[in-house]
Amino acid sequence: RPLKETIPFVDLWKQGEIVGPLEVPENLRTEEFYLGDFGLAMKVDDPMTQQGYPPSQFCSPDRFHGKHPSYACNMWTFMVLFSVLYPDYPLFPTWAGGGIIGGLVRRLGPLPEEWKGLYTPPKGSDSWNDQGQTADPNDDLAHTIARFRPDTDSNEQELALSIILKVFTYCPEKCPTATQLPQDPSFRALMEKHGC
């Protein structure tokens, strides 16, 4: 079990831990994949909000600030999966201090100021909302994609970055929907490049 992280949001009968991702040997990888952990799934027309949160690295930051689930949350989770599979490295590592939110702020910039004080897990930081700070220019998403995908040209890296930044927005209203993203020119160009 590589990374171990305490589950802070759930009152369990026994203290639980989130563990690091499983390393699958290359010879066991196939073209098929399966998604799991639908414990918080809900029907589109269901007005009831499920209690709890998905694993922190898959949860959109608005959910940690008292916002209700939305289609944008689904797109955020999809983009987390895409961003782990594409560069084969998590874009917002939780081990760099500040957990997942600290990683988001380092790579995307500060959270919206109006979210200050609304962080629902117990260990929030007001510095996350400091509008005077910017993303780390030496460790931003463009550098991360280039570092972990040296096999791609700069055009492909720019396409991937464009897609990632459109979905990883702190404003859910600006996030493309599941029907809009496949129509996005950058998304289409990247998919065509890979024969999809």
C-alpha positions as CSV (number, residue, x, y, z in Angstrom):
1,R,0.0,0.0,0.0
2,P,1.9,3.1,-1.2
3,L,0.3,6.4,0.0
4,K,-2.0,6.1,3.0
5,E,-4.4,9.0,3.9
6,T,-7.0,9.1,6.7
7,I,-10.6,9.4,5.5
8,P,-11.6,12.7,7.3
9,F,-15.2,13.1,6.2
10,V,-17.0,9.9,7.2
11,D,-17.8,8.7,10.7
12,L,-16.9,5.0,10.4
13,W,-17.2,2.3,13.0
14,K,-13.4,1.9,12.4
15,Q,-10.9,4.5,11.2
16,G,-10.5,4.0,7.5
17,E,-7.7,5.0,5.1
18,I,-7.5,6.0,1.4
19,V,-4.6,4.2,-0.1
20,G,-2.5,5.1,-3.1
21,P,-3.2,3.8,-6.6
22,L,-2.5,0.3,-7.6
23,E,0.5,-0.1,-9.9
24,V,-0.6,-2.5,-12.7
25,P,2.3,-4.2,-14.5
26,E,2.4,-3.2,-18.2
27,N,2.0,-6.8,-19.4
28,L,-1.4,-7.0,-17.6
29,R,-2.8,-3.8,-19.2
30,T,-5.4,-4.2,-22.0
31,E,-7.5,-1.9,-24.1
32,E,-10.5,-2.6,-21.8
33,F,-11.1,-0.8,-18.5
34,Y,-13.8,-0.6,-15.9
35,L,-14.9,2.1,-13.6
36,G,-16.2,1.4,-10.1
37,D,-17.1,3.1,-6.8
38,F,-20.6,4.3,-7.7
39,G,-21.6,4.4,-4.1
40,L,-22.6,8.1,-4.4
41,A,-24.2,7.8,-7.8
42,M,-27.6,9.4,-8.2
43,K,-30.3,9.5,-10.8
44,V,-30.5,12.6,-13.0
45,D,-34.0,13.6,-11.8
46,D,-33.5,12.7,-8.2
47,P,-33.8,15.8,-6.0
48,M,-32.2,14.1,-3.0
49,T,-28.5,14.7,-2.5
50,Q,-26.4,11.8,-1.3
51,Q,-24.5,12.4,1.9
52,G,-20.8,12.1,1.7
53,Y,-18.1,12.8,-0.8
54,P,-16.3,10.7,-3.5
55,P,-12.6,10.1,-2.9
56,S,-11.0,13.5,-2.5
57,Q,-8.9,13.4,-5.6
58,F,-12.0,12.8,-7.7
59,C,-14.2,15.4,-6.0
60,S,-14.7,18.8,-7.6
61,P,-13.6,21.6,-5.2
62,D,-17.0,23.2,-5.1
63,R,-18.3,20.1,-3.3
64,F,-15.8,20.7,-0.5
65,H,-17.3,24.2,-0.1
66,G,-20.9,23.3,0.5
67,K,-22.2,23.2,-3.1
68,H,-24.6,20.5,-4.3
69,P,-23.6,17.8,-6.8
70,S,-24.0,18.9,-10.5
71,Y,-23.2,17.7,-14.0
72,A,-20.1,19.8,-13.7
73,C,-19.0,17.5,-10.8
74,N,-19.3,14.5,-13.1
75,M,-17.2,16.3,-15.8
76,W,-14.6,17.2,-13.1
77,T,-14.3,13.5,-12.2
78,F,-14.1,12.5,-15.9
79,M,-11.3,15.0,-16.4
80,V,-9.4,13.6,-13.3
81,L,-9.6,10.1,-14.9
82,F,-8.4,11.6,-18.3
83,S,-5.6,13.6,-16.6
84,V,-4.3,10.5,-14.8
85,L,-4.5,8.3,-17.9
86,Y,-3.1,10.9,-20.3
87,P,0.1,12.0,-18.5
88,D,0.1,8.8,-16.4
89,Y,0.6,11.0,-13.4
90,P,-1.9,12.8,-11.1
91,L,-2.0,16.4,-12.0
92,F,-2.9,17.5,-8.5
93,P,-0.9,15.3,-6.1
94,T,-2.1,15.1,-2.6
95,W,1.2,14.5,-1.0
96,A,2.7,17.9,-1.7
97,G,1.0,19.6,1.3
98,G,-2.5,20.9,1.7
99,G,-4.1,17.7,0.3
100,I,-6.0,17.8,-3.0
101,I,-7.1,21.5,-2.5
102,G,-3.5,22.6,-2.0
103,G,-2.5,20.8,-5.2
104,L,-5.3,22.5,-7.1
105,V,-4.3,25.9,-5.8
106,R,-0.6,25.2,-6.7
107,R,-1.5,24.3,-10.3
108,L,-4.7,26.2,-11.1
109,G,-4.4,29.3,-8.8
110,P,-6.5,30.4,-5.9
111,L,-10.0,29.3,-5.1
112,P,-12.8,31.9,-5.5
113,E,-12.7,34.5,-2.7
114,E,-16.4,33.9,-2.0
115,W,-15.6,30.3,-0.9
116,K,-13.4,31.5,1.9
117,G,-14.5,30.0,5.2
118,L,-16.9,27.5,3.5
119,Y,-14.4,24.5,3.3
120,T,-16.3,21.6,5.0
121,P,-13.5,19.3,6.0
122,P,-11.8,20.5,9.2
123,K,-8.4,21.6,8.0
124,G,-9.0,24.4,5.4
125,S,-6.6,27.2,4.7
126,D,-7.6,30.8,4.1
127,S,-4.5,31.1,1.9
128,W,-6.2,29.0,-0.7
129,N,-8.5,31.9,-1.4
130,D,-5.8,34.6,-1.5
131,Q,-6.3,36.2,-4.9
132,G,-2.8,37.7,-4.7
133,Q,-1.2,34.3,-5.3
134,T,-0.8,32.6,-8.7
135,A,-0.2,29.1,-9.9
136,D,3.4,28.0,-9.6
137,P,4.9,28.9,-13.0
138,N,7.7,26.2,-12.6
139,D,5.2,23.5,-11.7
140,D,2.0,24.4,-13.7
141,L,-0.1,22.0,-15.8
142,A,1.8,22.7,-19.0
143,H,5.1,21.8,-17.4
144,T,3.6,18.7,-15.9
145,I,2.2,17.5,-19.2
146,A,5.4,18.1,-21.0
147,R,7.4,16.4,-18.3
148,F,5.3,13.2,-18.2
149,R,4.5,13.1,-21.9
150,P,7.9,13.7,-23.6
151,D,6.7,11.4,-26.3
152,T,4.2,14.0,-27.6
153,D,4.8,17.1,-29.6
154,S,4.0,20.6,-28.3
155,N,0.8,20.8,-30.4
156,E,-0.6,17.7,-28.7
157,Q,0.4,19.0,-25.3
158,E,-1.4,22.3,-26.0
159,L,-4.5,20.4,-27.1
160,A,-4.5,18.3,-23.8
161,L,-3.8,21.4,-21.7
162,S,-6.7,23.3,-23.4
163,I,-9.1,20.5,-22.7
164,I,-8.0,20.1,-19.1
165,L,-8.3,23.8,-18.4
166,K,-11.8,24.0,-19.8
167,V,-13.0,21.3,-17.4
168,F,-10.9,22.1,-14.4
169,T,-12.6,25.4,-13.7
170,Y,-13.7,26.5,-10.2
171,C,-16.9,27.9,-11.8
172,P,-19.2,24.9,-12.5
173,E,-21.3,27.0,-14.9
174,K,-18.4,27.4,-17.2
175,C,-17.6,23.7,-17.3
176,P,-18.5,22.0,-20.6
177,T,-21.2,19.4,-20.4
178,A,-20.8,15.8,-21.4
179,T,-22.4,16.6,-24.8
180,Q,-20.4,19.8,-25.3
181,L,-16.9,18.3,-24.6
182,P,-16.9,15.8,-27.5
183,Q,-17.7,18.8,-29.8
184,D,-14.9,20.9,-28.5
185,P,-12.3,21.5,-31.3
186,S,-9.3,20.7,-29.0
187,F,-11.0,17.5,-27.8
188,R,-11.8,16.4,-31.3
189,A,-8.3,17.1,-32.5
190,L,-6.7,15.2,-29.7
191,M,-9.1,12.2,-30.2
192,E,-8.3,12.2,-34.0
193,K,-4.6,12.3,-33.2
194,H,-5.1,9.0,-31.3
195,G,-7.5,7.4,-33.8
196,C,-10.6,7.9,-31.8
